[in-house]
Amino acid sequence: ETEAAGVDVGDDDEGGCVQEIVDCLLDAKGGAGSTLSVQVAINSSVIQLAKADFPLVVTSLFSFLERRKCSDVHQLWLLRLLCQVLETRRSDGDAQASVCTVNSAMAQSLTQHLVREVAALAQDDQRQQAITDVLVELVPMHPDVVLSGVLNMLDSCGGASNGGAPSAPPALVSILTEIAYTTPHALEGRIHEVMGRYLPLLQSCKAPEVKLLLFRAWCSLCVALVNCASREPGDPILSTESTFSQVFGMAALELRRKKAASGGGANAQSTTSRLVGGGGLNSSRASTEESEEKRRVSQALSTAFAILMSSWQSSKDMHVRVGAMETLGHLCLVIPKDLFLTNADALLELLVNLLSRQSSATPGMPPVRLMRGLCLLLQACIDADPEILLLENALQTLTSTMFAWTVSNGPLQHLQGSAGTEAVQSQAEVLRCFEVLSETFRKQVLGFLMQRVRGNRDDRLGALVVLRHLIGSSGWRPRPLAVVEGIQHLKGDADPAVGLLLAELIVALAAADFFAIAGDPGQPQETAQGGASASASSTSAAMAPE
């Protein structure tokens, strides 16, 4: 017994020593002589201690934040350090994640404190983003605790209704948006709750910056909805930013097709269970609750779509109009198909007009949000009804406008910073739009590009860029002979830029086994097996730029 008592005393002494070390380190972060190198050293030491005693370090950081004696800068540093500490649970694999955790009571206290703090901060306060990062890291451990804390604070701030116009601190909406994008499965079974808070805000908000924030929030919920039904936890769709519109569009449309094919049977119920939660409930209760969840989500999405369709044109702010179009593009893929078809013509007409206005009013690449909205809308249109008359009538306007953006901005690789990233992403969405259109309007797109490849220098370069993308990243396969004959005259072009793109196109054609394709499946069999393939193969060797 004496030995056991000695061990306990020793453990207590060791724990107290570690506590004192942590307190000293956290105090030093706010010291006058705390340089950048000192900050890095303190962070490294605290993180190492967290790997040994995770709850102790988190509790100590929370204690410092709760005292309110720290300066604003000190609080900001502590919040960023807390985020790094929480990140350690996923930095060393599953074994570390099982050890690095906090209990529900601590998570609840921390969440309540942080949401109160963030709701009271000014919009330009850097601590807002730091608190958001902390809560996003806390969600995988205790999703219901964090969600309930944020939603309750939304209600108490007037997010639901307090007799006047609904309002909400923008930081709380941003937190929910980041959760939906980064850990979408945390929203399973509770997406309709978040939508219920957003609908009155969407109906009543007037400030452009708040509208843009809500537009992004609705986009995130659409992505979370599809993510929960089509991917496993820890595999967010947004992680593939460069191909987001393609990945999200394909996943959303696949879910829509499965639902239609199942006719509302067992498969549809299984999909709904993953999409809105409740997968572990017993049979009759599960069926009832899943149906109710499904009804609420569908109703909220349809209402949001109707609000945007009726209100976005009244805004004179181009940023708001562009943001609304991106949101409508997301909603088109998750609302009921019949509702989309009812509004498809009107929405497509509005979007084409907005594209034309953007093209004439603003030089440079269009906003990536606008092109992403267009890409998602085109996918929804072609999946629902490829023979939409307005889409066919607007094809020439769409291709001409997008092609003008492709050729007027030159190489984008030299651009630096956020502007360069935005331009590159926008160009990727423009090319993706060409890809979507070419899958249905193959001959029209080919004819357009073959005409441009005989134009001026910019037209030739733009046509080669689009052709290279279509051949390399889509199922677009026009007749080989038509393509080869259309670009063969470029092999004598003295422009080195044309020669480089032509060589890259030839590589893409070869990599896609393009020269081995026996022509257009729609052509007569003897033509496919004869002239097209043979001529394309024999010509490919002579096509290389001189």
C-alpha positions as CSV (number, residue, x, y, z in Angstrom):
1,E,0.0,0.0,0.0
2,T,2.9,2.3,0.8
3,E,4.4,1.6,-2.6
4,A,1.1,2.2,-4.3
5,A,0.6,5.5,-2.5
6,G,4.1,6.6,-3.5
7,V,3.3,5.8,-7.2
8,D,0.2,8.0,-7.0
9,V,2.0,10.8,-5.4
10,G,4.7,10.6,-8.1
11,D,2.1,10.7,-10.8
12,D,0.4,13.7,-9.2
13,D,3.7,15.5,-9.0
14,E,4.5,14.7,-12.6
15,G,1.1,15.9,-13.8
16,G,1.5,19.1,-11.8
17,C,4.9,19.7,-13.3
18,V,3.6,19.3,-16.8
19,Q,0.7,21.6,-16.0
20,E,3.2,24.3,-14.8
21,I,5.3,23.9,-17.9
22,V,2.3,24.3,-20.2
23,D,1.1,27.4,-18.2
24,C,4.5,29.0,-18.5
25,L,4.7,28.4,-22.2
26,L,1.2,29.8,-22.8
27,D,2.0,32.8,-20.7
28,A,5.2,33.4,-22.7
29,K,3.2,33.6,-26.0
30,G,1.9,36.9,-24.8
31,G,5.2,38.3,-23.6
32,A,6.6,41.6,-24.9
33,G,9.7,39.8,-26.2
34,S,7.8,37.0,-27.9
35,T,9.4,37.1,-31.4
36,L,8.4,34.9,-34.3
37,S,11.1,32.4,-33.6
38,V,10.0,32.3,-29.9
39,Q,6.4,31.7,-31.1
40,V,7.5,28.8,-33.3
41,A,9.5,27.2,-30.5
42,I,6.6,27.5,-28.0
43,N,4.2,26.0,-30.5
44,S,6.5,23.1,-31.1
45,S,7.0,22.4,-27.4
46,V,3.2,22.6,-26.7
47,I,2.4,20.3,-29.6
48,Q,4.9,17.7,-28.3
49,L,3.3,17.9,-24.8
50,A,-0.1,17.5,-26.4
51,K,1.0,14.2,-27.9
52,A,1.8,13.0,-24.4
53,D,-1.2,14.5,-22.6
54,F,-3.8,15.8,-25.1
55,P,-6.6,16.6,-22.7
56,L,-4.3,18.5,-20.3
57,V,-3.0,20.8,-23.1
58,V,-6.5,21.5,-24.5
59,T,-7.9,22.2,-21.0
60,S,-5.0,24.6,-20.3
61,L,-5.5,26.5,-23.6
62,F,-9.3,26.7,-22.9
63,S,-8.5,28.0,-19.4
64,F,-6.3,30.8,-20.8
65,L,-9.0,31.8,-23.4
66,E,-11.8,31.8,-20.8
67,R,-10.0,34.1,-18.4
68,R,-10.4,37.0,-20.8
69,K,-7.3,38.6,-19.3
70,C,-5.3,38.0,-22.5
71,S,-4.8,40.8,-25.0
72,D,-6.5,40.4,-28.4
73,V,-3.2,39.4,-30.0
74,H,-2.4,36.9,-27.3
75,Q,-5.9,35.4,-27.8
76,L,-5.3,35.1,-31.5
77,W,-2.0,33.3,-31.0
78,L,-3.6,31.0,-28.4
79,L,-6.5,30.2,-30.8
80,R,-4.1,29.4,-33.6
81,L,-2.0,27.2,-31.3
82,L,-5.2,25.4,-30.1
83,C,-6.0,24.7,-33.8
84,Q,-2.5,23.2,-34.3
85,V,-2.9,21.1,-31.2
86,L,-6.3,19.7,-32.4
87,E,-4.7,19.0,-35.8
88,T,-2.2,16.5,-34.1
89,R,-5.0,14.0,-33.9
90,R,-5.0,13.5,-37.7
91,S,-1.3,14.1,-38.3
92,D,-0.1,10.8,-37.1
93,G,-2.7,8.4,-38.3
94,D,-5.6,6.5,-36.6
95,A,-3.5,5.5,-33.6
96,Q,-2.9,9.1,-32.7
97,A,-6.5,10.1,-33.3
98,S,-7.8,7.5,-30.8
99,V,-5.5,9.0,-28.1
100,C,-5.9,12.7,-29.0
101,T,-9.4,13.4,-28.0
102,V,-11.4,15.4,-25.4
103,N,-14.6,14.4,-23.6
104,S,-18.0,15.7,-24.4
105,A,-18.2,18.0,-21.5
106,M,-15.0,19.8,-22.5
107,A,-16.1,20.0,-26.1
108,Q,-19.4,21.5,-25.1
109,S,-17.8,24.1,-22.8
110,L,-15.2,25.0,-25.4
111,T,-17.8,25.3,-28.2
112,Q,-20.2,27.5,-26.1
113,H,-17.3,29.8,-25.2
114,L,-16.0,30.1,-28.8
115,V,-19.4,30.7,-30.4
116,R,-20.2,33.4,-27.9
117,E,-16.9,35.1,-28.6
118,V,-17.1,34.9,-32.4
119,A,-20.7,36.2,-32.4
120,A,-19.4,39.4,-30.7
121,L,-16.3,40.0,-32.8
122,A,-16.1,42.6,-35.5
123,Q,-16.1,41.2,-39.1
124,D,-12.5,42.2,-39.7
125,D,-11.2,40.6,-36.6
126,Q,-8.7,37.9,-37.4
127,R,-9.9,35.9,-34.4
128,Q,-13.0,35.0,-36.3
129,Q,-11.1,32.8,-38.8
130,A,-9.0,31.3,-35.9
131,I,-12.2,30.3,-34.0
132,T,-13.7,28.9,-37.2
133,D,-10.6,26.8,-37.7
134,V,-10.7,25.5,-34.1
135,L,-14.4,24.5,-34.4
136,V,-13.8,22.8,-37.7
137,E,-11.1,20.7,-36.1
138,L,-13.3,19.9,-33.1
139,V,-16.2,18.7,-35.3
140,P,-14.8,15.2,-36.1
141,M,-14.6,14.4,-32.4
142,H,-18.0,15.8,-31.4
143,P,-20.1,16.7,-34.4
144,D,-23.5,17.0,-32.6
145,V,-22.0,19.1,-29.8
146,V,-20.4,21.7,-32.2
147,L,-23.5,21.8,-34.5
148,S,-25.9,22.3,-31.6
149,G,-23.7,25.0,-30.2
150,V,-23.5,27.0,-33.4
151,L,-27.3,26.5,-34.2
152,N,-28.3,27.5,-30.7
153,M,-26.2,30.7,-31.0
154,L,-27.8,31.4,-34.3
155,D,-31.2,31.2,-32.7
156,S,-30.3,33.4,-29.8
157,C,-28.9,36.0,-32.1
158,G,-32.1,36.2,-34.1
159,G,-31.2,33.6,-36.8
160,A,-34.6,31.9,-36.5
161,S,-37.0,34.7,-35.6
162,N,-37.2,37.3,-32.9
163,G,-40.1,39.4,-34.0
164,G,-38.1,41.4,-36.6
165,A,-36.2,40.7,-39.7
166,P,-34.0,37.6,-39.2
167,S,-30.3,38.2,-38.7
168,A,-27.2,36.3,-37.8
169,P,-23.6,37.0,-37.2
170,P,-21.8,36.2,-40.5
171,A,-19.1,34.3,-38.6
172,L,-21.6,31.7,-37.5
173,V,-22.7,31.1,-41.1
174,S,-19.1,30.9,-42.1
175,I,-18.4,28.2,-39.5
176,L,-21.3,26.1,-40.8
177,T,-20.1,26.6,-44.3
178,E,-16.6,25.4,-43.6
179,I,-18.0,22.4,-41.7
180,A,-20.2,21.5,-44.7
181,Y,-17.3,21.6,-47.1
182,T,-14.5,20.0,-45.0
183,T,-16.5,17.4,-42.9
184,P,-19.8,17.0,-44.6
185,H,-20.7,13.7,-42.9
186,A,-21.0,15.7,-39.6
187,L,-24.2,17.1,-41.0
188,E,-25.9,13.7,-41.7
189,G,-29.4,13.8,-40.3
190,R,-29.2,17.5,-39.5
191,I,-28.9,19.2,-42.9
192,H,-32.6,20.2,-42.7
193,E,-31.9,22.0,-39.4
194,V,-29.2,24.2,-41.0
195,M,-31.4,24.8,-44.0
196,G,-34.2,25.9,-41.7
197,R,-32.0,28.6,-40.3
198,Y,-30.8,29.7,-43.7
199,L,-34.2,30.1,-45.4
200,P,-35.5,33.2,-43.5
201,L,-32.0,34.8,-43.7
202,L,-32.0,34.3,-47.5
203,Q,-35.5,35.8,-47.8
204,S,-34.7,38.9,-45.7
205,C,-31.1,39.8,-46.3
206,K,-30.3,43.0,-48.1
207,A,-26.6,43.6,-47.6
208,P,-24.6,42.3,-50.7
209,E,-21.8,40.9,-48.5
210,V,-24.4,38.9,-46.4
211,K,-26.1,37.6,-49.6
212,L,-22.7,36.4,-51.0
213,L,-22.1,34.6,-47.7
214,L,-25.5,32.9,-47.8
215,F,-25.0,31.9,-51.4
216,R,-21.8,30.1,-50.5
217,A,-23.5,28.5,-47.5
218,W,-26.2,27.1,-49.7
219,C,-23.6,25.8,-52.2
220,S,-21.8,24.1,-49.3
221,L,-25.1,22.3,-48.2
222,C,-25.7,21.0,-51.8
223,V,-22.1,19.6,-51.8
224,A,-22.5,18.1,-48.3
225,L,-25.8,16.5,-49.4
226,V,-24.2,14.8,-52.4
227,N,-21.0,14.0,-50.4
228,C,-22.9,12.2,-47.7
229,A,-24.6,10.0,-50.2
230,S,-21.8,9.2,-52.6
231,R,-18.5,9.2,-50.6
232,E,-17.1,7.8,-47.4
233,P,-16.3,10.0,-44.4
234,G,-13.0,11.8,-44.8
235,D,-13.3,12.1,-48.5
236,P,-14.7,15.6,-49.2
237,I,-15.6,16.5,-52.8
238,L,-14.1,20.0,-52.4
239,S,-10.6,18.5,-52.0
240,T,-10.5,18.1,-55.8
241,E,-10.8,21.8,-56.5
242,S,-9.4,21.6,-60.0
243,T,-12.1,19.2,-61.2
244,F,-14.8,20.1,-58.7
245,S,-17.6,20.9,-61.1
246,Q,-17.0,17.6,-62.9
247,V,-16.8,15.5,-59.8
248,F,-19.7,17.1,-58.0
249,G,-21.9,17.2,-61.2
250,M,-21.3,13.5,-62.0
251,A,-22.0,12.4,-58.4
252,A,-25.2,14.5,-58.1
253,L,-26.6,13.3,-61.4
254,E,-25.7,9.7,-60.6
255,L,-27.7,9.9,-57.4
256,R,-30.6,11.4,-59.3
257,R,-30.5,8.6,-61.9
258,K,-30.4,5.9,-59.2
259,K,-33.4,7.5,-57.4
260,A,-35.4,7.5,-60.7
261,A,-34.4,4.0,-61.6
262,S,-35.3,2.6,-58.2
263,G,-38.7,4.2,-58.3
264,G,-38.7,5.0,-54.6
265,G,-38.0,1.4,-53.6
266,A,-35.5,-0.1,-51.2
267,N,-32.5,1.4,-53.0
268,A,-34.0,4.9,-52.8
269,Q,-34.6,4.4,-49.1
270,S,-31.0,3.3,-48.6
271,T,-29.7,6.4,-50.5
272,T,-32.0,8.6,-48.5
273,S,-30.8,7.1,-45.3
274,R,-27.2,8.0,-46.1
275,L,-28.2,11.4,-47.5
276,V,-30.1,12.6,-44.5
277,G,-29.0,10.2,-41.8
278,G,-30.9,7.8,-39.6
279,G,-29.3,4.6,-41.0
280,G,-29.3,2.9,-37.7
281,L,-33.0,3.1,-36.8
282,N,-35.4,0.2,-36.7
283,S,-37.5,-0.6,-39.8
284,S,-40.9,1.2,-39.4
285,R,-39.5,4.1,-37.4
286,A,-36.5,4.4,-39.9
287,S,-38.9,4.5,-42.8
288,T,-41.0,7.3,-41.3
289,E,-38.2,9.4,-40.2
290,E,-36.3,9.0,-43.5
291,S,-39.4,10.1,-45.4
292,E,-39.8,13.1,-43.1
293,E,-36.1,14.1,-43.5
294,K,-36.3,13.7,-47.2
295,R,-39.4,15.8,-47.4
296,R,-37.9,18.6,-45.3
297,V,-34.7,18.7,-47.3
298,S,-36.5,18.6,-50.7
299,Q,-38.9,21.3,-49.6
300,A,-36.0,23.6,-48.3
301,L,-34.0,23.2,-51.5
302,S,-37.1,23.9,-53.7
303,T,-37.9,27.0,-51.6
304,A,-34.3,28.3,-51.8
305,F,-34.4,27.8,-55.6
306,A,-37.7,29.7,-55.9
307,I,-36.3,32.6,-53.8
308,L,-33.2,32.9,-55.9
309,M,-35.1,32.6,-59.2
310,S,-37.5,35.4,-58.2
311,S,-35.1,37.8,-56.5
312,W,-31.6,37.7,-58.0
313,Q,-32.4,39.8,-61.1
314,S,-33.5,42.8,-58.9
315,S,-29.9,43.2,-57.6
316,K,-27.8,45.7,-59.4
317,D,-24.6,44.4,-57.8
318,M,-22.8,42.2,-60.4
319,H,-21.1,40.2,-57.7
320,V,-24.5,39.3,-56.2
321,R,-25.8,38.2,-59.6
322,V,-22.8,36.1,-60.2
323,G,-23.0,34.5,-56.8
324,A,-26.7,33.8,-57.2
325,M,-25.9,32.1,-60.6
326,E,-23.3,29.8,-59.0
327,T,-25.8,28.9,-56.2
328,L,-28.6,28.2,-58.8
329,G,-26.1,25.9,-60.6
330,H,-25.6,23.9,-57.5
331,L,-29.3,23.7,-56.7
332,C,-30.2,22.6,-60.2
333,L,-28.4,19.3,-59.5
334,V,-30.2,18.5,-56.2
335,I,-33.7,19.8,-56.6
336,P,-36.4,17.5,-58.0
337,K,-36.0,17.0,-61.8
338,D,-39.5,18.2,-62.6
339,L,-38.9,21.5,-60.8
340,F,-35.7,22.0,-62.7
341,L,-37.3,21.3,-66.1
342,T,-40.0,23.8,-65.3
343,N,-37.5,26.6,-64.9
344,A,-34.7,25.4,-67.2
345,D,-35.5,27.6,-70.1
346,A,-35.9,30.8,-68.0
347,L,-32.7,30.1,-66.1
348,L,-30.6,29.3,-69.2
349,E,-31.8,32.5,-70.9
350,L,-30.9,34.6,-67.8
351,L,-27.5,33.0,-67.6
352,V,-26.7,33.5,-71.3
353,N,-27.6,37.2,-70.9
354,L,-25.4,37.5,-67.9
355,L,-22.5,35.9,-69.8
356,S,-22.9,38.3,-72.7
357,R,-23.0,41.3,-70.3
358,Q,-19.9,40.0,-68.4
359,S,-18.0,39.5,-71.7
360,S,-18.7,43.0,-73.0
361,A,-18.3,44.8,-69.7
362,T,-15.2,43.3,-68.1
363,P,-11.8,42.4,-69.7
364,G,-10.0,39.3,-68.6
365,M,-11.3,35.9,-67.6
366,P,-14.8,35.8,-66.1
367,P,-15.4,35.1,-62.4
368,V,-14.8,31.4,-61.6
369,R,-18.1,31.4,-59.7
370,L,-20.0,32.4,-62.9
371,M,-18.3,29.7,-65.0
372,R,-18.9,27.1,-62.3
373,G,-22.6,27.9,-62.2
374,L,-22.7,27.7,-66.0
375,C,-20.9,24.3,-66.0
376,L,-23.2,22.8,-63.4
377,L,-26.3,24.2,-65.2
378,L,-25.2,22.7,-68.5
379,Q,-24.7,19.3,-66.9
380,A,-28.2,19.5,-65.3
381,C,-29.8,20.6,-68.7
382,I,-28.2,17.9,-70.8
383,D,-28.9,15.2,-68.2
384,A,-32.5,16.2,-67.9
385,D,-33.2,16.8,-71.6
386,P,-30.4,17.0,-74.1
387,E,-32.9,18.4,-76.7
388,I,-33.8,21.5,-74.8
389,L,-34.6,23.9,-77.7
390,L,-33.2,27.0,-76.0
391,L,-29.9,25.3,-75.3
392,E,-29.5,24.4,-79.0
393,N,-30.5,27.9,-80.0
394,A,-28.0,29.4,-77.5
395,L,-25.2,27.1,-78.5
396,Q,-23.5,29.5,-80.9
397,T,-23.6,32.3,-78.4
398,L,-22.2,30.1,-75.6
399,T,-19.4,28.7,-77.7
400,S,-18.4,32.1,-79.2
401,T,-18.4,33.8,-75.8
402,M,-16.4,31.1,-74.1
403,F,-14.0,30.9,-77.0
404,A,-13.4,34.6,-76.9
405,W,-12.4,34.3,-73.2
406,T,-10.0,31.4,-74.1
407,V,-8.1,33.4,-76.7
408,S,-8.2,36.9,-75.3
409,N,-6.2,36.3,-72.1
410,G,-3.1,34.6,-73.4
411,P,-1.0,32.2,-71.2
412,L,-2.1,32.3,-67.6
413,Q,0.8,30.5,-66.0
414,H,2.8,33.8,-65.6
415,L,0.1,35.3,-63.3
416,Q,0.9,35.4,-59.6
417,G,-1.1,35.4,-56.4
418,S,-4.9,35.0,-55.9
419,A,-5.6,36.8,-59.2
420,G,-3.6,34.2,-61.1
421,T,-5.2,31.3,-59.3
422,E,-8.7,32.7,-60.0
423,A,-7.9,33.1,-63.7
424,V,-6.5,29.6,-64.0
425,Q,-9.5,28.1,-62.2
426,S,-11.9,30.1,-64.4
427,Q,-10.2,28.9,-67.6
428,A,-10.5,25.3,-66.3
429,E,-14.3,25.8,-65.9
430,V,-14.5,27.4,-69.4
431,L,-12.8,24.3,-70.9
432,R,-15.1,22.0,-68.8
433,C,-18.1,23.8,-70.3
434,F,-16.8,23.0,-73.7
435,E,-16.4,19.4,-72.6
436,V,-20.0,19.2,-71.4
437,L,-21.4,20.7,-74.6
438,S,-19.2,18.6,-76.9
439,E,-20.7,15.4,-75.4
440,T,-24.1,16.2,-76.8
441,F,-23.3,18.7,-79.6
442,R,-20.3,16.9,-81.0
443,K,-20.6,17.9,-84.7
444,Q,-21.5,21.5,-83.9
445,V,-18.5,21.9,-81.5
446,L,-16.1,20.3,-84.0
447,G,-17.3,22.5,-86.8
448,F,-16.9,25.6,-84.7
449,L,-13.3,24.6,-83.7
450,M,-12.3,23.7,-87.3
451,Q,-13.5,27.1,-88.5
452,R,-11.5,28.8,-85.8
453,V,-8.3,26.8,-86.5
454,R,-8.1,28.5,-89.9
455,G,-8.5,32.0,-88.4
456,N,-6.0,34.5,-87.0
457,R,-3.2,33.6,-84.7
458,D,-5.2,33.9,-81.5
459,D,-8.0,31.8,-83.0
460,R,-5.6,29.1,-84.0
461,L,-4.0,29.0,-80.5
462,G,-7.4,29.0,-78.8
463,A,-8.8,26.2,-81.0
464,L,-5.7,24.1,-80.3
465,V,-6.1,24.6,-76.6
466,V,-9.7,23.6,-76.6
467,L,-9.1,20.6,-78.9
468,R,-6.2,19.4,-76.7
469,H,-8.4,19.6,-73.6
470,L,-11.4,17.8,-75.2
471,I,-9.2,15.0,-76.6
472,G,-7.3,14.5,-73.4
473,S,-10.0,14.7,-70.7
474,S,-13.4,13.7,-72.1
475,G,-15.2,11.0,-74.1
476,W,-15.5,13.4,-77.1
477,R,-14.5,11.4,-80.2
478,P,-15.3,13.0,-83.6
479,R,-14.2,11.4,-86.8
480,P,-10.4,11.2,-86.9
481,L,-10.2,12.1,-90.5
482,A,-12.1,15.3,-89.9
483,V,-9.7,16.4,-87.1
484,V,-6.6,15.4,-89.0
485,E,-7.6,17.2,-92.2
486,G,-8.7,20.2,-90.2
487,I,-5.4,20.8,-88.4
488,Q,-3.0,19.4,-91.0
489,H,-2.3,22.8,-92.6
490,L,-0.8,24.0,-89.2
491,K,2.3,21.7,-89.6
492,G,3.9,24.4,-91.8
493,D,3.0,27.3,-89.4
494,A,6.2,29.2,-88.5
495,D,4.8,30.4,-85.2
496,P,6.6,28.5,-82.3
497,A,3.5,28.8,-80.0
498,V,1.3,27.1,-82.7
499,G,3.9,24.4,-83.2
500,L,4.1,23.7,-79.5
501,L,0.4,23.4,-79.1
502,L,0.1,21.3,-82.2
503,A,2.7,18.9,-80.9
504,E,0.9,18.7,-77.6
505,L,-2.4,18.0,-79.4
506,I,-0.7,15.2,-81.4
507,V,0.5,13.6,-78.2
508,A,-3.0,13.8,-76.7
509,L,-4.5,12.2,-79.8
510,A,-2.0,9.4,-79.7
511,A,-2.5,8.9,-75.9
512,A,-6.2,8.6,-76.4
513,D,-5.7,6.0,-79.2
514,F,-7.4,8.5,-81.4
515,F,-5.6,7.3,-84.6
516,A,-6.7,3.8,-83.9
517,I,-10.4,4.6,-83.6
518,A,-12.3,3.4,-86.6
519,G,-14.2,6.6,-87.2
520,D,-17.6,7.8,-86.1
521,P,-19.9,5.0,-84.9
522,G,-22.7,6.7,-86.8
523,Q,-20.9,6.3,-90.2
524,P,-21.4,3.4,-92.5
525,Q,-19.3,0.4,-91.5
526,E,-17.2,0.3,-94.7
527,T,-16.3,4.0,-94.3
528,A,-15.3,3.5,-90.7
529,Q,-13.1,0.6,-91.4
530,G,-11.6,2.0,-94.6
531,G,-10.8,5.6,-95.3
532,A,-11.1,7.3,-91.9
533,S,-8.8,5.1,-89.8
534,A,-6.3,4.4,-92.5
535,S,-6.1,8.0,-93.6
536,A,-5.8,9.3,-90.0
537,S,-3.1,6.8,-89.2
538,S,-1.0,7.5,-92.3
539,T,-1.4,11.2,-91.9
540,S,-0.4,11.4,-88.2
541,A,3.3,10.8,-88.9
542,A,3.4,13.7,-91.4
543,M,1.5,16.1,-89.1
544,A,4.4,16.9,-86.8
545,P,5.3,20.6,-87.0
546,E,8.4,21.2,-89.2
